Amino acid sequence: MPEASRSSVLVVDDDEDVRALVVLYLQLGGFDVREASTVDAGLQALADQPPDVVVSDLNFGADSGDRLVRRCQESGQPVLMTASVETRDLSADLRSSVRILRKPFTLEELTDAVNGALVSGRRSES
């Protein structure tokens, strides 16, 4: 019997150490993970091979974070943003439409949040 396909996640974060940790956490959680270090690289990865969910740092700056979230919303892509404290880098209209996971988070909190985004994404497809 073929192995069930794992959910795919695209991690977009400009901090190499944080990105590596998030990728590791997600791999340990059983996800198929790709990564990008810039918003532009993340947008290209979305266009090339859309993942099941996007996990992105919030603190790229207002324009960049907004561009990524808007692109995800246009394509119906579930997105989970990670943030240290402030969420003002994301415009107010987008802030209410994305899940935000506060740093620092545990492996369990991250995988629960990604699974929640996947479930929400599946519900919006039906």
C-alpha positions as CSV (number, residue, x, y, z in Angstrom):
1,M,0.0,0.0,0.0
2,P,1.5,3.4,-0.9
3,E,2.4,5.8,1.9
4,A,-0.1,8.6,2.4
5,S,1.3,11.9,1.2
6,R,2.5,14.3,3.9
7,S,1.2,17.8,4.0
8,S,3.6,20.3,2.5
9,V,4.7,23.5,4.2
10,L,6.7,26.5,2.9
11,V,8.6,28.3,5.6
12,V,9.6,31.9,4.7
13,D,11.9,33.7,7.2
14,D,14.9,35.9,6.7
15,D,16.5,34.8,10.0
16,E,18.6,31.7,9.0
17,D,18.7,30.3,12.6
18,V,14.9,30.7,13.2
19,R,14.1,29.4,9.7
20,A,16.3,26.3,10.4
21,L,14.6,25.7,13.7
22,V,11.1,26.0,12.2
23,V,12.0,23.7,9.4
24,L,13.4,21.1,11.8
25,Y,10.3,21.4,14.1
26,L,8.0,20.8,11.1
27,Q,10.0,17.9,9.8
28,L,9.9,16.3,13.2
29,G,6.1,16.9,13.1
30,G,5.9,14.8,9.9
31,F,5.6,17.6,7.3
32,D,7.3,17.9,3.9
33,V,9.1,21.2,4.2
34,R,10.6,23.7,1.7
35,E,12.1,27.0,2.7
36,A,12.7,30.5,1.4
37,S,14.8,33.3,2.9
38,T,13.0,36.3,1.4
39,V,9.5,37.2,0.5
40,D,10.3,37.3,-3.2
41,A,11.8,33.8,-3.0
42,G,8.7,32.7,-1.1
43,L,6.4,34.2,-3.7
44,Q,8.3,32.4,-6.4
45,A,8.1,29.1,-4.5
46,L,4.3,29.6,-4.2
47,A,4.1,30.1,-8.0
48,D,6.4,27.1,-8.7
49,Q,4.8,24.5,-6.4
50,P,2.1,25.7,-4.0
51,P,2.3,24.1,-0.5
52,D,-0.6,23.1,1.6
53,V,0.3,25.9,4.1
54,V,2.7,28.8,4.3
55,V,4.5,29.6,7.6
56,S,6.1,33.0,7.5
57,D,7.8,35.5,9.8
58,L,5.8,38.6,10.2
59,N,8.7,41.0,10.5
60,F,9.8,41.5,6.9
61,G,8.3,45.0,6.9
62,A,4.8,46.1,6.1
63,D,4.9,45.9,2.3
64,S,6.6,42.6,2.1
65,G,4.5,40.8,4.7
66,D,1.3,42.3,3.1
67,R,2.4,41.1,-0.4
68,L,3.0,37.5,0.8
69,V,-0.3,37.3,2.8
70,R,-2.3,38.9,-0.1
71,R,-0.8,36.4,-2.6
72,C,-1.7,33.5,-0.3
73,Q,-5.3,34.8,0.1
74,E,-5.7,35.3,-3.6
75,S,-4.8,31.7,-4.2
76,G,-6.7,30.4,-1.2
77,Q,-3.5,29.4,0.5
78,P,-3.6,29.0,4.3
79,V,-1.0,31.1,6.0
80,L,0.4,31.1,9.5
81,M,2.5,34.1,10.6
82,T,5.1,33.9,13.4
83,A,5.8,37.0,15.4
84,S,7.8,38.0,18.5
85,V,5.5,40.7,19.9
86,E,4.2,43.3,17.5
87,T,1.9,42.7,14.7
88,R,1.7,46.2,13.4
89,D,4.0,45.3,10.4
90,L,1.0,43.7,8.8
91,S,-1.8,46.0,7.7
92,A,-4.9,46.0,9.9
93,D,-7.2,44.4,7.3
94,L,-4.8,41.4,6.9
95,R,-4.1,41.0,10.6
96,S,-7.6,39.8,11.3
97,S,-7.5,37.2,8.5
98,V,-4.3,35.3,9.3
99,R,-3.4,33.0,12.2
100,I,-0.5,34.5,14.2
101,L,1.7,32.3,16.4
102,R,3.8,34.2,19.0
103,K,7.5,33.5,19.4
104,P,8.9,31.6,21.2
105,F,6.8,28.6,20.5
106,T,7.2,24.8,21.1
107,L,7.2,22.0,18.6
108,E,3.7,21.1,19.7
109,E,2.4,24.7,19.4
110,L,3.8,25.0,15.9
111,T,2.5,21.7,14.7
112,D,-0.9,22.3,16.2
113,A,-1.0,25.8,14.6
114,V,0.0,24.3,11.2
115,N,-2.6,21.5,11.5
116,G,-5.2,24.2,12.4
117,A,-4.3,26.2,9.3
118,L,-4.6,23.0,7.2
119,V,-8.0,22.2,8.6
120,S,-9.2,25.8,8.0
121,G,-7.8,25.7,4.5
122,R,-9.7,22.5,3.7
123,R,-12.9,23.9,5.1
124,S,-12.7,26.9,2.8
125,E,-12.2,24.6,-0.2
126,S,-15.5,22.9,0.3
